Amino acid sequence: MSGIDEERTTAKAPPPGLWSHGWSRFRRNRFGVAGAAIVLVLYLIAVFAPMLTPYDATAQGDVPKMRYVAPCREHPLGTDKFGRDVLARVFYGSRISLTIGFLAVAITVVLGSLVGAAAGYFGGAVDAILMRIVDALLAVPRLFLLLTCVALFSGSIWLIIVLLGATGWMATARLVRAQVLALRNLDYVKAAEVLGAGGSGVIWRHLIPNTLSVIIVSATLRIGGIILTEASLSFLGLGVPPPTPSWGQMVFEGREVLLSAWWLSTFPGIAIVVTVIGFNLLGDALKDAFDPRQFA
């Protein structure tokens, strides 16, 4: 019994203080805190958009009278060619961009974590096959693949989310695989195997939870890139179908009147820049705070 108890004691997760030390380091990073504040404000705007503006983002006003109104008291960011309030469209557009970014990254994290954990833990032929698949997918230009799929299948929000998630998991798989390779020979993993845990049990109960710091950092850093990719698709006219507001689509709509109605492209462009900067600052800070080398 004492031997079993000793094995059970050995089969515990590594450094219990990793999360507390990591968050402590994160709180001392001013840029990371600023990034987190930006992201929080963006999500609050997305959630409370109906309370922040009295205008409907898709309702057209008196077009001859209200089109291309410059920023003023009634319309702080001006109006577009249909008399729609740009501020309302920027606020409601945050819902689309942030939702697409969050859900696409969720798909990326799930696929990448499963493939990377399986490759790292089982090794051998499983690792070789999965990594060759990853290499083959990385060799395909992502934007070209996205453009082809969106053009073949009529664009919708859900299609774009699935495509962005299904074409962006390979880098996460490599990160998780590297982390699992470093963890699979540790004592607590060996003890779990001795106690009868199968491969799937070891992966789900021991390896995946102890790669969460890497997964969170990877996800945070990739949200900004996915938002940019969605904005690029919308700018090319292959993103979210109108009249649903999207930041990339708004930049696209304002390109023809950039000199006379500069506010149409400028403000959604600023929203994209601020969002990407916020997520990148947050991701970089999390990466520094939870770098495994800090706890070696």
DOKOL-350588 format. One line per 10 residues: their letters; for each residue x, y, z of N, C-alpha, C. Coordinates in Angstrom, 1 decimal. Atoms other than C-alpha are relative to their C-alpha. Example, Ala and Ser with C-alpha at 12.3 -4.5 7.8 and 13.67 -1.06 7.14 Angstrom:
BEGIN
AS) 0.9:-1.2:0.0:12.3:-4.5:7.8:0.9:1.2:0.0  -0.9:-1.1:0.0:13.7:-1.1:7.1:-0.8:1.1:0.8 .
***
This chain:
BEGIN
MSGIDEERTT) 0.8:-1.2:0.0:0.0:0.0:0.0:0.9:1.3:0.0  -0.8:-1.1:-0.1:2.8:2.3:0.8:0.6:0.4:-1.4  -0.6:-0.2:1.3:4.3:1.8:-2.7:-1.1:0.7:-0.9  1.1:-0.6:0.8:0.9:2.7:-4.3:-0.2:1.4:0.4  0.1:-1.3:-0.4:0.6:5.7:-2.1:1.1:0.9:-0.5  -1.1:-0.8:0.4:4.0:6.9:-3.0:-0.1:0.3:-1.5  0.2:-0.3:1.4:3.2:6.5:-6.7:-1.1:1.0:-0.2  1.0:-1.0:0.1:0.0:8.5:-6.2:0.5:1.4:0.3  -0.5:-1.3:-0.4:1.9:11.2:-4.5:0.9:0.6:-1.2  -0.9:-0.4:1.1:4.4:11.2:-7.5:-0.8:0.5:-1.1 .
AKAPPPGLWS) 0.9:-0.3:1.2:1.5:11.5:-10.0:-0.7:1.3:0.1  0.7:-1.3:-0.1:0.8:15.1:-9.3:0.6:1.0:-1.1  -0.4:-1.0:1.0:1.0:18.1:-11.6:1.3:0.7:0.4  -1.2:-0.7:-0.3:4.3:20.0:-11.9:-0.4:1.4:0.6  0.1:-1.2:-0.8:4.9:23.3:-10.1:-1.3:0.6:0.3  1.3:-0.6:-0.3:1.7:24.3:-8.3:0.0:1.5:0.0  0.0:-1.5:0.0:2.9:27.9:-8.2:0.2:0.6:-1.3  -0.2:-0.6:1.3:3.3:28.3:-11.9:-1.1:1.0:-0.3  1.0:-1.0:0.4:-0.1:30.0:-12.3:0.1:1.3:0.9  -0.1:-1.2:-0.8:0.3:32.3:-9.3:1.2:0.8:-0.3 .
HGWSRFRRNR) -1.2:-0.8:0.4:3.8:33.3:-10.2:-0.2:0.6:-1.4  0.2:-0.5:1.3:2.8:33.7:-13.8:-0.9:1.3:0.0  0.9:-1.1:0.0:-0.1:36.0:-13.0:0.6:1.2:0.8  -0.7:-1.0:-0.7:2.1:37.9:-10.6:0.9:0.8:-0.9  -0.8:-0.6:0.9:4.6:38.5:-13.3:-0.8:0.8:-1.1  0.9:-0.7:1.0:1.8:39.5:-15.7:-0.5:1.3:0.5  0.5:-1.2:-0.5:0.4:42.1:-13.4:1.1:1.1:0.1  -1.1:-1.0:-0.1:3.8:43.8:-13.2:0.4:0.5:-1.4  -0.3:-0.4:1.4:3.9:44.1:-17.0:-1.0:1.1:-0.4  0.9:-1.1:0.3:2.4:47.5:-17.8:-0.6:-0.1:-1.4 .
FGVAGAAIVL) 0.6:0.1:1.3:2.0:46.8:-21.5:-1.0:-1.1:-0.1  0.9:1.1:0.0:0.3:43.5:-20.8:-1.3:0.4:0.7  1.2:-0.5:-0.6:-2.1:45.2:-18.4:-0.8:0.9:-0.9  0.6:-0.9:1.0:-2.8:47.9:-21.0:-0.7:-0.8:-1.1  0.6:0.8:1.0:-3.5:45.2:-23.6:-1.2:-0.7:0.5  1.2:0.6:-0.6:-5.9:43.4:-21.2:-1.1:1.0:0.1  1.0:-1.1:-0.1:-7.7:46.7:-20.6:-0.6:0.3:-1.3  0.6:-0.3:1.3:-8.1:47.3:-24.3:-0.9:-1.1:-0.4  0.8:1.2:0.4:-9.4:43.8:-24.9:-1.3:0.0:0.8  1.2:-0.1:-0.9:-11.8:44.2:-21.9:-1.0:1.0:-0.5 .
VLYLIAVFAP) 0.8:-1.1:0.5:-13.1:47.5:-23.2:-0.7:-0.4:-1.3  0.5:0.4:1.3:-13.6:46.1:-26.7:-1.2:-1.0:0.2  1.1:0.9:-0.2:-15.7:43.2:-25.4:-1.2:0.6:0.7  1.1:-0.7:-0.6:-17.7:45.5:-23.2:-0.8:0.8:-1.0  0.7:-0.7:1.0:-18.5:47.6:-26.2:-0.8:-0.9:-0.9  0.7:0.9:0.8:-19.5:44.6:-28.2:-1.3:-0.5:0.7  1.1:0.4:-0.8:-21.8:43.4:-25.4:-1.1:1.0:0.1  0.9:-1.0:-0.3:-23.4:46.7:-24.6:-0.2:1.0:-1.2  0.1:-0.9:1.1:-23.4:48.2:-28.1:-1.4:0.6:-0.1  1.4:-0.6:0.1:-27.3:48.7:-28.1:-0.2:1.2:1.0 .
MLTPYDATAQ) 0.1:-1.0:-1.0:-26.9:50.8:-25.0:0.9:1.2:-0.2  -1.0:-1.0:0.2:-24.0:52.9:-26.2:-0.3:0.9:-1.2  0.4:-0.9:1.1:-25.6:54.3:-29.4:-1.5:-0.1:-0.2  1.4:0.0:0.2:-29.2:55.2:-30.2:-0.4:-0.4:-1.4  0.2:0.3:1.4:-28.8:54.3:-33.9:0.1:-1.5:-0.3  -0.1:1.4:0.5:-29.4:51.0:-35.7:1.1:0.0:-1.0  -1.2:0.1:0.9:-26.3:49.8:-37.5:-0.4:-0.3:-1.4  0.4:0.4:1.3:-28.2:48.6:-40.5:-1.1:0.9:-0.6  1.1:-0.8:0.5:-31.1:51.1:-40.8:0.5:1.2:-0.8  -0.4:-1.1:0.8:-30.8:53.6:-43.6:-0.8:1.2:0.4 .
GDVPKMRYVA) 0.6:-1.2:-0.3:-31.6:57.2:-42.9:-0.6:0.7:-1.3  0.4:-0.8:1.2:-32.9:59.9:-45.3:1.2:0.2:-0.8  -1.2:0.1:0.7:-30.3:59.1:-47.9:0.4:1.3:-0.6  -0.4:-1.3:0.6:-30.3:62.4:-49.9:0.5:1.0:1.1  -0.4:-1.0:-1.0:-30.0:64.4:-46.6:1.1:-0.5:0.9  -0.9:0.5:-1.0:-28.0:62.1:-44.4:1.3:-0.7:-0.5  -1.2:0.7:0.5:-25.4:60.5:-46.7:1.3:0.9:0.1  -1.4:-0.7:-0.1:-21.7:61.4:-46.1:-0.1:1.2:0.9  -0.1:-1.1:-1.0:-22.4:63.6:-43.1:1.3:-0.1:0.7  -1.2:0.0:-0.7:-19.1:64.6:-41.6:-0.2:-0.2:1.5 .
PCREHPLGTD) 0.1:0.1:-1.4:-18.4:63.9:-37.9:-0.6:1.3:0.6  0.7:-1.1:-0.7:-20.7:66.1:-35.8:-0.6:-0.4:1.3  0.6:0.4:-1.4:-22.6:66.2:-32.5:-0.9:-1.2:-0.1  1.0:1.0:0.1:-25.4:64.0:-33.7:0.6:-1.4:-0.5  -0.6:1.2:0.5:-23.1:61.6:-35.5:1.6:0.2:0.2  -1.4:-0.3:-0.4:-19.6:61.7:-33.8:1.0:-0.5:-1.0  -0.9:0.6:1.0:-18.0:59.5:-36.5:-0.6:0.2:-1.4  0.6:-0.2:1.3:-20.2:60.7:-39.4:-0.9:-1.1:-0.5  1.0:1.0:0.6:-22.5:58.7:-41.7:0.6:-0.5:-1.3  -0.5:0.6:1.3:-21.9:56.5:-44.8:-1.0:0.4:-1.1 .
KFGRDVLARV) 0.8:-0.4:1.2:-23.5:56.6:-48.3:-1.5:-0.3:0.1  1.5:0.3:-0.2:-26.8:55.2:-47.0:-0.5:0.7:1.2  0.4:-0.8:-1.1:-27.0:57.6:-44.1:0.1:-0.7:1.3  -0.1:0.8:-1.2:-26.1:55.0:-41.5:1.1:0.5:0.9  -0.9:-0.6:-0.9:-24.3:56.1:-38.4:1.3:-0.9:0.1  -1.3:0.7:0.1:-20.6:55.1:-38.6:0.4:-0.5:1.4  -0.3:0.5:-1.3:-20.2:54.9:-34.8:-0.8:-1.2:0.4  0.8:1.2:-0.2:-23.1:52.5:-34.5:0.6:-1.2:-0.7  -0.5:1.1:0.8:-21.6:50.4:-37.3:1.4:-0.5:0.6  -1.2:0.4:-0.6:-18.2:50.4:-35.6:-0.2:-0.8:1.3 .
FYGSRISLTI) 0.3:0.7:-1.2:-19.7:49.3:-32.3:-0.6:-1.4:-0.3  0.6:1.3:0.3:-21.8:46.6:-33.8:0.9:-0.9:-0.8  -1.0:0.7:0.7:-19.0:45.6:-36.1:1.0:-0.7:0.9  -0.9:0.7:-1.0:-16.9:44.8:-33.0:-0.6:-1.4:0.4  0.6:1.3:-0.3:-19.4:42.0:-32.3:0.5:-1.0:-1.0  -0.3:0.9:1.0:-18.7:40.4:-35.6:1.5:-0.4:0.0  -1.4:0.2:0.0:-14.9:40.8:-35.5:0.5:-0.8:1.2  -0.4:0.7:-1.2:-14.5:39.7:-31.9:-0.5:-1.4:0.1  0.6:1.3:-0.1:-16.9:36.8:-32.2:0.7:-1.0:-1.0  -0.7:0.8:1.0:-15.2:35.5:-35.4:1.4:-0.3:0.6 .
GFLAVAITVV) -1.3:0.2:-0.5:-11.8:35.9:-33.7:0.0:-1.0:1.1  0.1:0.9:-1.1:-12.9:34.1:-30.5:-0.3:-1.4:-0.4  0.4:1.3:0.4:-14.7:31.2:-32.1:1.0:-0.7:-0.9  -1.0:0.6:0.9:-12.1:30.6:-34.8:1.2:-0.4:0.8  -1.2:0.4:-0.8:-9.3:30.6:-32.2:-0.4:-1.3:0.8  0.4:1.2:-0.7:-11.4:28.1:-30.2:0.1:-1.3:-0.8  -0.2:1.2:0.9:-11.5:25.7:-33.2:1.5:-0.3:-0.1  -1.4:0.2:0.2:-7.8:26.3:-33.7:0.6:-0.7:1.2  -0.5:0.6:-1.2:-7.0:25.5:-30.1:-0.3:-1.4:0.2  0.4:1.3:-0.1:-9.0:22.4:-30.0:0.7:-1.0:-0.9 .
LGSLVGAAAG) -0.6:0.9:1.0:-7.7:20.9:-33.2:1.5:-0.1:0.2  -1.4:0.0:-0.2:-4.1:22.0:-32.6:0.4:-0.8:1.3  -0.3:0.7:-1.2:-4.1:20.7:-29.0:-0.1:-1.5:-0.1  0.2:1.4:0.2:-5.5:17.3:-29.9:1.1:-0.6:-0.9  -1.0:0.5:0.9:-3.2:16.8:-32.8:1.4:0.0:0.6  -1.3:-0.1:-0.6:-0.1:18.1:-31.0:0.2:-0.9:1.2  -0.1:0.9:-1.2:-0.8:16.1:-27.8:0.2:-1.4:-0.5  -0.1:1.4:0.5:-1.3:12.9:-29.8:1.3:-0.3:-0.6  -1.3:0.2:0.6:1.8:13.4:-31.8:1.1:-0.1:1.0  -1.1:0.0:-1.0:4.0:14.2:-28.8:-0.1:-1.2:0.9 .
YFGGAVDAIL) 0.1:1.1:-1.0:2.7:11.5:-26.5:0.3:-1.4:-0.7  -0.1:1.3:0.6:2.4:8.5:-28.9:1.3:-0.1:-0.8  -1.3:0.0:0.7:5.5:9.4:-31.0:-0.1:-1.0:-1.2  -0.1:1.0:1.1:6.7:7.0:-33.7:-0.7:0.3:-1.3  0.8:-0.2:1.2:4.5:6.5:-36.7:-1.1:1.1:0.1  1.1:-1.0:-0.2:1.7:8.6:-35.2:0.5:1.4:-0.1  -0.6:-1.3:0.0:4.0:11.5:-34.7:0.4:0.4:-1.5  -0.5:-0.3:1.3:5.5:11.2:-38.2:-1.1:0.3:-1.0  1.1:-0.2:0.9:2.2:11.0:-40.0:-0.7:1.3:0.3  0.6:-1.3:-0.3:0.6:13.9:-38.1:0.8:1.2:-0.3 .
MRIVDALLAV) -0.9:-1.1:0.3:3.6:16.1:-38.5:0.1:0.2:-1.5  -0.1:-0.1:1.4:3.8:15.4:-42.2:-1.3:0.7:-0.6  1.3:-0.6:0.4:0.1:16.4:-42.5:0.1:1.5:0.3  -0.2:-1.4:-0.4:0.9:19.6:-40.6:0.9:0.8:-1.0  -0.9:-0.6:0.9:3.8:20.3:-42.9:-0.6:0.3:-1.4  0.7:-0.2:1.3:1.7:19.8:-46.0:-1.0:1.1:0.1  0.9:-1.0:-0.2:-1.0:22.1:-44.7:0.6:1.4:0.1  -0.7:-1.3:-0.2:1.5:24.8:-43.8:0.6:0.5:-1.4  -0.6:-0.4:1.3:2.8:24.7:-47.4:-1.1:0.6:-0.9  1.1:-0.6:0.7:-0.6:25.8:-48.7:-0.2:1.4:0.4 .
PRLFLLLTCV) 0.3:-1.4:-0.4:-1.1:29.6:-48.8:-1.4:0.1:0.6  1.3:0.0:-0.7:-3.8:30.2:-46.3:-1.0:1.0:-0.6  0.9:-0.9:0.6:-5.3:33.3:-47.9:-0.6:-0.5:-1.3  0.5:0.6:1.3:-5.5:31.6:-51.3:-1.0:-1.1:0.3  0.9:1.1:-0.3:-7.2:28.6:-49.7:-1.4:0.6:0.5  1.2:-0.6:-0.6:-9.7:30.9:-47.8:-0.8:0.6:-1.2  0.7:-0.7:1.2:-10.5:32.9:-51.0:-0.7:-1.0:-0.9  0.6:1.1:0.8:-11.1:29.7:-52.9:-1.3:-0.6:0.6  1.1:0.6:-0.7:-13.4:28.2:-50.3:-1.2:1.0:0.1  1.1:-1.0:-0.2:-15.4:31.4:-49.7:-0.6:0.3:-1.4 .
ALFSGSIWLI) 0.6:-0.2:1.4:-15.8:31.9:-53.5:-0.8:-1.2:-0.4  0.8:1.2:0.4:-17.0:28.3:-54.0:-1.3:-0.2:0.8  1.2:0.1:-0.9:-19.4:28.3:-51.0:-0.4:1.4:0.4  0.4:-1.3:-0.4:-21.4:31.4:-50.5:0.4:0.4:1.4  -0.6:-0.4:-1.3:-19.9:33.4:-47.7:-1.1:0.2:1.1  0.8:-0.2:-1.1:-21.5:33.4:-44.3:0.9:0.1:1.2  -0.8:-0.2:-1.2:-20.3:34.2:-40.8:0.5:-1.4:0.5  -0.4:1.3:-0.5:-20.2:30.5:-39.8:1.0:-0.7:-0.9  -1.0:0.6:0.9:-18.4:29.4:-42.9:1.4:0.7:0.2  -1.2:-0.7:-0.2:-15.8:32.1:-42.3:0.7:-0.5:1.3 .
IVLLGATGWM) -0.5:0.5:-1.3:-15.4:31.0:-38.6:0.7:-1.4:-0.2  -0.5:1.4:0.2:-15.0:27.3:-39.6:1.3:0.0:-0.8  -1.2:0.0:0.9:-12.5:28.1:-42.4:1.2:0.6:0.7  -1.1:-0.6:-0.7:-10.4:30.4:-40.3:0.6:-0.9:1.1  -0.4:0.9:-1.0:-10.3:27.9:-37.5:0.7:-1.3:-0.5  -0.5:1.2:0.6:-9.7:24.9:-39.7:1.3:0.1:-0.8  -1.2:-0.2:0.7:-6.8:26.5:-41.5:1.1:0.7:0.8  -1.0:-0.7:-0.9:-4.9:28.0:-38.5:0.5:-0.8:1.2  -0.3:0.8:-1.2:-4.4:25.1:-36.1:1.4:-0.6:0.0  -1.3:0.8:0.2:-1.0:23.8:-37.4:1.1:0.5:1.0 .
ATARLVRAQV) -1.0:-0.5:-0.9:1.2:26.2:-35.4:-0.2:-0.3:1.4  0.3:0.5:-1.4:-0.6:25.4:-32.2:0.3:-1.4:0.2  -0.3:1.4:-0.1:-0.2:21.7:-32.9:1.5:-0.2:0.3  -1.5:0.1:-0.2:3.6:22.2:-33.1:0.4:0.4:1.4  -0.3:-0.5:-1.3:3.7:24.2:-29.9:-0.4:-1.0:1.1  0.4:1.0:-1.0:1.7:21.6:-28.0:0.8:-1.2:0.0  -0.9:1.2:0.1:3.7:18.7:-29.4:1.3:0.2:0.7  -1.3:-0.2:-0.7:6.9:20.3:-28.2:-0.1:0.0:1.5  0.2:0.0:-1.4:5.5:20.9:-24.8:-0.2:-1.4:0.6  0.3:1.4:-0.5:4.2:17.3:-24.5:1.2:-0.9:-0.1 .
LALRNLDYVK) -1.2:0.7:0.0:7.5:15.9:-25.6:0.9:0.3:1.2  -0.8:-0.3:-1.3:9.1:17.7:-22.6:-0.7:-0.6:1.2  0.7:0.5:-1.2:6.4:16.4:-20.3:-0.2:-1.5:0.1  0.4:1.4:0.0:5.8:12.8:-21.3:0.9:-0.9:0.8  -0.9:0.9:-0.8:8.9:11.4:-19.5:0.2:0.4:1.4  -0.1:-0.4:-1.4:8.3:13.2:-16.2:-0.6:-1.1:0.9  0.4:1.0:-0.9:7.6:11.2:-13.1:-1.5:-0.2:0.1  1.5:0.1:-0.2:3.9:12.1:-12.7:-0.7:-0.6:-1.2  0.5:0.7:1.2:3.2:10.9:-16.3:0.2:-1.5:0.1  -0.3:1.5:-0.1:5.0:7.6:-15.8:-0.8:-0.6:1.2 .
AAEVLGAGGS) 0.8:0.6:-1.1:3.2:7.1:-12.4:-1.4:-0.2:-0.5  1.3:0.1:0.5:-0.1:7.7:-14.1:-0.2:-1.2:-0.9  0.0:1.2:0.9:0.7:5.0:-16.7:0.1:-1.3:0.8  -0.1:1.2:-0.9:1.8:2.6:-14.0:-1.3:-0.3:0.7  1.3:0.2:-0.7:-1.5:3.1:-12.2:-1.1:-0.4:-1.0  1.0:0.5:1.0:-3.3:2.0:-15.4:-0.7:1.0:-0.9  0.6:-1.0:0.8:-4.2:5.2:-17.1:0.4:-0.2:-1.5  -0.2:0.2:1.4:-4.6:4.8:-20.9:0.6:1.2:-0.6  -0.6:-1.2:0.7:-3.1:7.1:-23.5:-0.9:1.2:0.0  1.0:-1.1:0.0:-6.3:9.2:-23.8:-0.1:0.6:1.4 .
GVIWRHLIPN) 0.1:-0.6:-1.4:-6.5:9.5:-20.0:1.1:0.8:0.4  -1.2:-0.8:-0.3:-3.0:10.6:-19.7:0.0:1.4:-0.7  0.0:-1.3:0.7:-3.4:13.2:-22.4:-1.0:1.0:0.6  1.0:-0.9:-0.5:-6.7:14.6:-21.1:0.2:0.5:1.4  0.0:-0.3:-1.4:-6.0:14.5:-17.4:1.4:0.5:0.5  -1.3:-0.4:-0.5:-2.3:15.2:-17.2:0.8:0.9:-1.0  -0.8:-0.7:0.9:-0.7:16.5:-20.4:-0.7:1.3:-0.5  0.7:-1.2:0.5:-3.3:18.9:-21.8:-0.1:1.1:1.1  0.0:-1.0:-1.0:-3.9:20.6:-18.4:1.3:0.7:0.3  -1.3:-0.6:-0.3:-0.2:21.2:-18.0:0.6:0.7:-1.2 .
TLSVIIVSAT) -0.4:-0.8:1.2:0.1:22.7:-21.5:-0.9:1.2:-0.2  0.9:-1.1:0.1:-2.6:25.3:-20.8:0.6:1.3:-0.2  -0.7:-1.3:0.1:-0.2:28.1:-20.4:0.5:0.3:-1.4  -0.5:-0.1:1.4:1.3:27.5:-23.9:-1.2:0.2:-0.9  1.2:-0.1:0.8:-2.2:27.1:-25.3:-0.7:1.4:0.1  0.6:-1.3:-0.2:-3.6:30.3:-23.8:0.9:1.1:-0.7  -0.8:-1.0:0.6:-0.6:32.3:-25.0:-0.1:-0.1:-1.5  0.2:0.2:1.4:-0.9:30.8:-28.5:-1.3:0.6:-0.5  1.3:-0.4:0.4:-4.6:31.5:-28.7:-0.1:1.6:0.1  0.1:-1.4:-0.1:-4.2:35.1:-27.5:0.8:0.7:-1.1 .
LRIGGIILTE) -0.8:-0.6:1.0:-1.5:35.9:-30.0:-0.6:-0.2:-1.4  0.5:0.3:1.4:-3.5:34.4:-32.9:-1.4:0.7:-0.2  1.3:-0.7:0.2:-6.8:36.3:-32.3:0.2:1.2:-0.8  -0.2:-1.2:0.8:-5.3:39.5:-33.7:0.2:-0.4:-1.4  -0.2:0.4:1.4:-4.1:37.7:-36.8:-1.3:-0.5:-0.7  1.3:0.4:0.6:-7.5:36.1:-37.4:-0.9:1.2:-0.3  0.8:-1.2:0.2:-9.2:39.4:-37.0:0.5:0.8:-1.2  -0.5:-0.7:1.2:-6.9:40.9:-39.6:-0.3:-0.8:-1.3  0.3:0.9:1.1:-7.5:37.9:-41.9:-1.5:0.2:-0.4  1.4:-0.3:0.3:-11.3:38.4:-41.6:-0.2:1.3:-0.6 .
ASLSFLGLGV) 0.1:-1.4:0.6:-10.9:42.1:-42.3:0.5:0.0:-1.4  -0.5:0.1:1.4:-8.9:41.2:-45.4:-1.0:-0.6:-0.9  1.0:0.7:0.8:-11.6:38.9:-46.6:-1.2:1.0:-0.3  1.1:-1.0:0.2:-14.3:41.6:-46.0:0.4:1.1:-0.9  -0.5:-1.1:0.9:-12.1:44.2:-47.7:-0.1:-0.4:-1.5  0.0:0.6:1.4:-12.0:41.9:-50.8:-1.5:-0.3:-0.4  1.4:0.3:0.4:-15.8:41.6:-50.7:-0.4:-1.5:0.2  0.3:1.4:-0.2:-15.7:37.9:-49.6:-0.2:-0.3:1.5  0.2:0.3:-1.4:-16.3:38.3:-45.9:-1.4:0.0:0.4  1.3:0.0:-0.6:-19.4:38.9:-43.8:-0.9:0.7:-1.0 .
PPPTPSWGQM) 0.9:-0.6:1.0:-22.3:39.6:-46.3:-0.7:1.2:0.6  0.8:-1.2:-0.4:-23.9:43.1:-46.1:-1.4:-0.3:0.2  -0.4:-1.3:-0.6:-25.7:44.9:-44.5:0.7:-0.2:1.4  -0.6:0.2:-1.3:-24.2:43.2:-41.4:1.4:0.8:0.1  -1.2:-0.8:0.0:-21.4:45.6:-40.3:1.2:-0.8:0.4  -1.3:0.6:-0.3:-17.8:44.4:-40.3:1.0:1.1:-0.3  -1.0:-1.0:0.1:-14.7:46.5:-39.9:0.7:0.0:-1.3  -0.7:0.1:1.3:-13.0:45.2:-43.0:-1.0:0.5:-1.1  1.0:-0.4:1.0:-16.2:45.7:-45.0:-0.2:1.5:0.0  0.2:-1.5:-0.1:-16.5:49.3:-43.8:1.2:0.7:-0.6 .
VFEGREVLLS) -1.2:-0.5:0.7:-12.9:50.0:-44.9:-0.1:-0.1:-1.5  0.2:0.3:1.5:-13.7:48.5:-48.3:-1.0:1.0:-0.5  1.1:-1.0:0.5:-16.9:50.7:-48.6:0.5:1.4:-0.1  -0.4:-1.4:0.0:-15.0:53.9:-47.9:1.2:0.2:-0.9  -1.2:-0.2:0.8:-12.1:53.3:-50.3:-0.2:0.9:-1.2  0.3:-0.8:1.2:-13.8:55.1:-53.2:-0.1:1.5:0.3  0.2:-1.4:-0.4:-14.4:58.3:-51.2:1.0:0.3:1.1  -1.0:-0.1:-1.1:-11.3:58.2:-49.1:0.4:1.5:0.2  -0.4:-1.4:-0.1:-10.5:61.9:-49.8:-1.2:0.9:0.5  1.2:-0.9:-0.3:-14.0:63.4:-49.6:-0.7:-0.5:1.3 .
AWWLSTFPGI) 0.7:0.5:-1.2:-15.4:61.1:-46.8:1.0:-0.9:0.7  -1.1:0.8:-0.6:-12.2:60.0:-45.0:-0.4:-0.8:1.2  0.4:0.6:-1.3:-14.1:59.0:-41.8:-0.5:-1.5:-0.3  0.6:1.3:0.2:-15.7:55.9:-43.5:1.1:-1.1:0.2  -1.0:1.0:-0.1:-12.4:54.0:-43.7:0.9:0.2:1.2  -1.0:-0.3:-1.1:-10.4:55.8:-41.0:-0.4:-0.6:1.3  0.4:0.4:-1.4:-12.4:54.9:-37.9:-0.1:-1.5:0.1  -0.1:1.4:-0.1:-13.0:51.2:-38.6:1.4:-0.5:-0.1  -1.4:0.4:0.1:-9.3:51.0:-39.6:0.7:0.2:1.3  -0.5:-0.2:-1.3:-8.4:52.5:-36.3:-0.4:-1.1:1.0 .
AIVVTVIGFN) 0.5:1.1:-0.9:-10.6:49.9:-34.5:0.7:-1.3:-0.3  -0.8:1.2:0.3:-8.8:47.1:-36.3:1.4:0.1:0.6  -1.4:-0.1:-0.5:-5.4:48.5:-35.4:0.0:-0.1:1.6  0.0:0.0:-1.5:-6.3:49.1:-31.7:-0.3:-1.5:0.5  0.3:1.3:-0.5:-7.8:45.6:-31.4:1.2:-1.0:-0.2  -1.1:0.9:0.2:-4.8:43.8:-32.9:1.1:0.4:0.9  -1.0:-0.4:-0.9:-2.4:45.9:-30.8:-0.4:-0.5:1.4  0.4:0.5:-1.4:-4.4:45.0:-27.6:0.2:-1.4:0.1  -0.2:1.5:-0.1:-4.4:41.3:-28.3:1.5:-0.4:-0.1  -1.4:0.3:0.1:-0.7:41.4:-29.3:0.7:0.3:1.3 .
LLGDALKDAF) -0.6:-0.3:-1.3:0.3:43.2:-26.1:-0.4:-1.0:1.1  0.4:1.0:-1.0:-1.8:40.8:-24.0:0.7:-1.3:-0.3  -0.7:1.2:0.3:-0.3:37.8:-25.8:1.5:0.0:0.3  -1.5:-0.1:-0.3:3.3:39.0:-25.5:0.2:0.0:1.5  -0.1:-0.1:-1.5:2.8:39.7:-21.8:-0.2:-1.4:0.6  0.2:1.4:-0.5:1.3:36.2:-21.2:1.1:-0.9:-0.4  -1.1:0.8:0.5:4.1:34.7:-23.2:1.2:0.1:1.0  -1.1:-0.3:-1.0:6.7:36.4:-20.9:-0.3:-0.5:1.4  0.4:0.3:-1.4:4.8:35.7:-17.7:0.0:-1.5:0.2  0.1:1.5:-0.1:4.3:31.9:-18.4:1.0:-0.7:-0.8 .
DPRQFA) -1.1:0.7:0.7:7.5:31.1:-20.2:0.5:-1.1:0.9  -0.4:1.1:-0.8:8.4:27.7:-18.9:1.5:0.1:0.5  -1.4:-0.2:-0.4:12.1:28.7:-18.7:0.1:0.9:1.3  0.0:-0.8:-1.2:11.2:31.1:-15.9:-0.2:-0.8:1.2  0.3:0.8:-1.2:10.2:28.2:-13.7:0.9:-1.3:0.0  -0.9:1.2:0.1:13.0:25.8:-14.7:0.9:-0.1:1.3 .
***
